[in-house]
């Protein structure tokens, strides 16, 4: 079964962009020219151009036309799984503590809440082949239905910890990554006796209303983690 003509328009223009027939900043043929070339209505052409714009191939300037978009060559998609990375997989997690606390000013600000609201604090160690490789601390706004039973959270991911109260598909997450020298507490948990740097991954979880519901700080031994990204 043949593709609709607007899909044909999309694929043809994509091919011209990919093969550098059309370069960033070049003018895309006008709606009238495309109508004539493909023998279709303006509505069909506009449907194809809308798809190209949504996928980042072109952009439109009212009253002037459509142009080839400049690719964001410095923008990468980062693959991150707190339990697995290209050089290591966590095979066990040990729960150190789970408790309900009152947040200090800094944490209350991070979660956009008040110091009178309850927060769940969860501390864990991640292991690979019996070696502690990461120290994980999470803070979640407390709500009814959240798992606070040890067996439910020991192996759970950040998103799974709030899945009883918020759909995983509605969650958004910001991530920050930095290299840090561990403090004495973290050194003790990870059996570090020198100045081995840690890769510290800080995450903030948001609900469907774009309100923060959790903060996570995971400190990985630098010799047990590798992150990779790709450009689209």
N, C-alpha and C positions, 0 to 999 in steps of 0.2 A: 504494500500500500504506500503510495507516494506521500511525502510530507506536505503539509499545507504550504502555500506559496510564501507566507510570511516567514516560515522556518527556513525556506530556501534563501530568502533575502538575508536572514541572519547569518546563515552558514557561509554564504558568498562573501559578505563583508568581513566576517571573522577571518576567512582565508586570506583576503587581501591585506588585512592588518598583520596577520601572522607572517605572511610572506613579504612584508614591507612594501607592498604595492601602494598601500595607504599608510603613511607615517604619522606619528603623533603631531597633532596640530593641523593635519590636512583636512580639507572640507570633504564631508561625505556627500555623495550625489544627492541633489534635492529630492524632495518628495515627488515632485512632478516628473523628474527624470527617472526615478525608480518606478513610478506608475507606468511610464511609457516603456521602460526596459522589460518589466515583468508582465505587463498587460493586466494590471490589477488596480483596484480602487485605492484611494488615498488612505482609507481606514485600514486596509491590509498592510500598506507600507508603514503606517504609524505603529501598528502592532509590532512589526519587526524591529523598528527603531527603538521602541520602548524596551524590548527585551535586551537589545544591545546596550542601551543606557543602564539598565538595571544590573547587567553583568560587568559594567565598567569599561566597555570598549569605546563608547562614544559619549559625548555630552552635547547638550543643545543650548544655543544662545537665541532667546526670543527675537524674532524679526530678522535673524541672520542665517540660521541653519544649524546643522549638526557637524561636529568635528571629532576627529580621532583623539581619544583620551591618552594622556601621557601615563605610561605604566608606573606604578609605585614600586620601583625596584628595591627600595630599602625597607619595604614592609614584609614581614615574615609571619607565618603561622607557626606558633610554637606547640610542639607535642609534649604535653606534660601529664604524667600519671604518678601520683605520689608514691605508689607501691612498685612501679616498674620504670626503668629507663634503659637506654641502649646497652649499658654495660653491667647492669645489675637488676635483680628482682628481689623484692622483699618476700621472704617465705614464712615470716612469723611476726606477730605484733604482740607486745606485752603491755597491758594496761597498768600504768603506774598510779593513776588517781582519776577519779571522777567526783566532782563535788559541785554544789550550787553555791555561788559566791555573789557578793555585791561588788560591782565593778568600781575601779578607781576612776579618776577624772579622764585619764588618757583612753582607757578602754570604753568608757561611756561615750566619749566623743567619737571613737572609731565606729561604734555600733549605733550612734545617733539615738542614745537612750539616756535615762537618768541614773544616778547612783542608787536609786531606790528599787530599780528593776533587777530581778534575778537573772543571773547568767550562769550557764553550765560551763565549767572548766574541765577539759579532758587532757590528760598527759599520757603519752605512749612512747614506747621505744620500738623501732623497727629493726628486725634482724635479718641477716643473710648468712646461712650456714653457721648459725650460733654466734655470729659477730654483730654487735650493735652498730648499725650504720646510720641511724637517723633518730633525732629527738623531736617529737611532735607535740605541739601544744595547740589546742583549739578552744575557742570561746564562742558559745552559741547562745543567742537570746532564748531564754526558757519559755516554752509554751506547752500546753497540755498535749500529750501524745508523743512527745519527743522521747527517743530511747535513752534511758539513763541506767539501764540494766547492763552490767558488765559484758555479758556474752553478746549483747546486741551491738555494742560499739567497739569492741576490741579490734575487730578486723574491718570495720566499716570505713568507707571513704567519706570525705567531707560532705559530698552531696547526699549520700545515703543516710547520714546522721539526721538530716532534716526532712527526709522524704515522706515521713508520716504526716507532716503538717503542710508541706509545700511540694508541688509536683516538680520532679527533677527537670522536666522539659521547660519549666518556667524560670529556672534559676539562671542567674548570670554571675560571672566571676571575674574579678580583677586579680592580677598577679604581679608581684614585684620580686626580683631576684638580685641578690647581692652576695659578695664574698665577705666573710667576717671571721675574725679570730674568736674562738669560743671562750665563754666565761668559765669559771671554775666548775659550776654545776654541770654544764654541758660536757666539759672535759671528763668529768667523773662518769657520767652516764655512757659516754661513747668510748671510754677507755683511751683517751688521747693524752699522751705524755709529752708531746712536743708542740710546736706552733703550727700544726696542720690546719690549714684554712678550711672553713665550712662554706658550703653553698647554702644560703638561707633563702627559702622560698616563702614569701608572705602572700597569703590569699585572703580576699574578702568576698564573701558570698552575699548576693542580693536576691530578693524575691521578685515576683512579677510586677510589683509596684516600684521597683528599683530602690528598695529600702534595704540597708545592710542587716543581715540576720546572723552573720558569723564571721569570725576572724581566725586565721590559722597561721602559725609560724612553725615551719618544719626545717630543722637544721641537719643537713646531710654532710657526712664525711666527704671531703673533696675527692678522695680516692675511690668513692663508691657511687658516683653519679656523673652522668653526662646528659646534657640537654641538646636537642636538635630542633632546627626550624627549617621551613621551606618557604620560598616565595611562590605566589600563585601565578 
